[in-house]
Amino acid sequence: MRAHSAIIPLPTRYREVAISNGNQPNSEAGKAKLRRSIGLTGLVLYGLGVTIGAGIYVLVGETVVRAGTHAPAAFLLSAIVMAFTAGSFAELSGRVPQAAGEAIYVEAGFHRGWLTLIVGLAVLIEAMIAAAAIAVGASGYVAELIPMPQPVLIAGIVLLMATVAAWGIRESVAIAGAMTLIEILGLLVIIVSGISIDPAALAELPAALAPPLSDANAVGGVLAASLIAFFAFIGFDDIVNLVEEARDPKRDLPWAIAITLFIVTLIYVLVSFVAIKAVPVEALAETNAPISLLFEELTGLPPFAINLIAILATMNGVVIILIMAARVAYGMSREGRLPEWLGEVSPKTRTPLRATVLVAAAVLVLALFTPLDVLAETTSAVMLAVFFMVNIALVRLKMTGAPTPVDGFTVPLIVPIGGALSCLGLLAGAMFPGS
């Protein structure tokens, strides 16, 4: 990897982020700054929490229906495609170490304010829709244990998770990390239970990961399923929005992205493999809760246990997305793309409190009053378009010779090119599913 001498020059209105290892507020014209208190473990737990969840808990059934016995191959192919964009994010986190990652990266590559604003707003809108949808899903699980009107449960969930997000980054990431471990534990129970029933079945995993190229139906099923499985990996990119709160972002951000993608891929492949061995495809096609079905089939435990895990998983998704979206709004405000008051950091909590409140309010309104089906269908296409722009931004930076920080992580030019082309291909597939 080549190392250069400086952070890439941004327009003069942009401020270079100061690196501070202390816990006392730093001043920039008397303003509080975000606290650098998150290490590699916290970043990885954050990445796992925001990536794992709705994807595998909901999409594993549909992936198996489309790809059949080669469902693990669909997840593996999606991970390979995502790895290109992950590499681009890892390099850009060092080139432009600021919150509001995607928007700031596009600004650095194109220097077009309108394009930066569009990308940043696209990320914000996608995040708020996702958080609203997850909050609605969480209310359904909670209603199984606490019979209350859904609007009351939704409001309670959003307000509680907003309080956690505003409390403090160290505290909120610690809580999210604990919930993430419980969420992953539920999936590990499924994996271990499935494998322990027939350990010899692991010998069939290589075949499930490599459909014969001569079998057009198998290959077509994997490609069709990959368009769905890909969306289960969206979330690793949110790690970069904690760059101003990471203790050593230049070292830890690339590692956190890589470790998150590796662990998520391993879990997805093994869960899908256990699913195809334990439950008939027809049964997975008929259920809206494939993980609950797997859990009951493999462990014999009542749904209560997995419902509790699902509640934690969905609430975890809400708090993590609120943390991310608030940092995007904060970062865009600091760069003059949103009102300045959104960029204020609370001296007490050292979090972007105003941005957190605004994002939570928008999520609550969406969850209570807006039909999410049509909006949710566009979310994945929006993120693919954003990823495409981020990859192209890195291509432009590399081709114009923009320097990277000393000892900064870099990837070959082919990585962002591959990321852009793969995102464009999946975006075309999503827009023209019949093609």
C-alpha positions, 0 to 999 in steps of 0.5 A: 500500500502506498502512503502519501503525506496529507489528507486530501484537500477539500474546499476551503469552507471544509474543516479538517477534523482534529484528532483528539484522544482525550475525553475533555471537550475540544474547542473550535470557536468554543464549540464542543466536539464529539468524544473519541471513545470507541475502540476496534471492538466497539466499532465491530459490534456497531457494524455487526448490530447495524448489518445483522438483523432484518436482513438475515432474520427476514430474508433467509427464507426468500433467499432459500426459496430462490436459490434452493440448496445453493442459498449459501452461494447467494450470500457468498456472492453478495459478500464478494460484491460488497467487498469491493465497496467495503474496500472503497469505504475503508480507504475513504475513511482515511482520506476524509475522516469526517462524519456523514461519510457517503456525502462527504466522500462524494463532495471530496470526489466531485466538489458539487454541492448539489450532488453532496446534498442529494447523496446525504439526504438520500442516506438520511431518508433511507435510514429514517425509513428503515428505522421506522419500519424496524420500529413497527416490526419491533412493536409487533413482537412487543405486542405479543408480550405487552398487549397495548395499542400499536401507536403507543408501543411504537412511540415508546420504542422510538423515544426509548431508543432515541434516549439511548442514542442521545445519552452518550456515544460510549454508553449507547454503543455499549448498550447496542453492543450488548444487544448485538451479542444477544442477537448473534447468540440467537443465530449461533444457537441455530447454527450449532443446533443444526450442525450438531444434529448431523456434523457430517453434513458440513462436508456438503457445504463446499457443494452448496457454495459452488453451483455447477456452471453447467446447471443454468437453473442453479446459476440463475437461482443464485443470481436471482437470490443474490439481489435479495441477499445483497441487501442483508449486507447493507449496514457495514458502511455506517461504521464510517460515520463514527470516524470522529468518535473512534480513538484511532480511526486510521488504524481501526476503521479499515479493520472494523469494516473487514472484520464486520464483513467477514463475520456477517458473511460467515454467519449468513452462509452457515445459517442459510446452510442449516436452513436448507438442511433442517426445514423444507423449502415449502415451509420457509416459503410460507412463513414470515418468520424464518428464524423463529421457524428454524429456532423452534425446529432445531431447539424445541424451545417455545417461541417466547425465547426467540421473540425476546431475541427478536425484540432486542434485535429490532430495538438494536436496529432502531438505536443503531440507525438513530446513531448513524442518521444523527451523525449524517445530519451532524456532519452535513450541518458542519459542512454547510449542507444543512442548518448550522444548529444541527451541528451543535454537540451537547457539552454534557453528552458530547453527542449531536443532541439536536440532530438526534432529536430531529431524526427521532421525530422524523422516524416517529412520524414515519412510523405512525402516519406514513405507509412504508411499503412503497417507500421501503421498496425504493430503499435498496435502490437508493443505497445501491445508487449511493454506493455507486457514487461513492465508488466513482468518487474514489475512482476520481480521487485516484485518477487525479492523484489526490494524496492519502494520509501518511500510512493511510489504507489504500486499495488498487484502482480496480476495487472502486471500479469493481464496486461501481460496476457491481452496484450498477449491475445490481441496481439494474437488476433491481429496476428490471427484475424480469431481465 
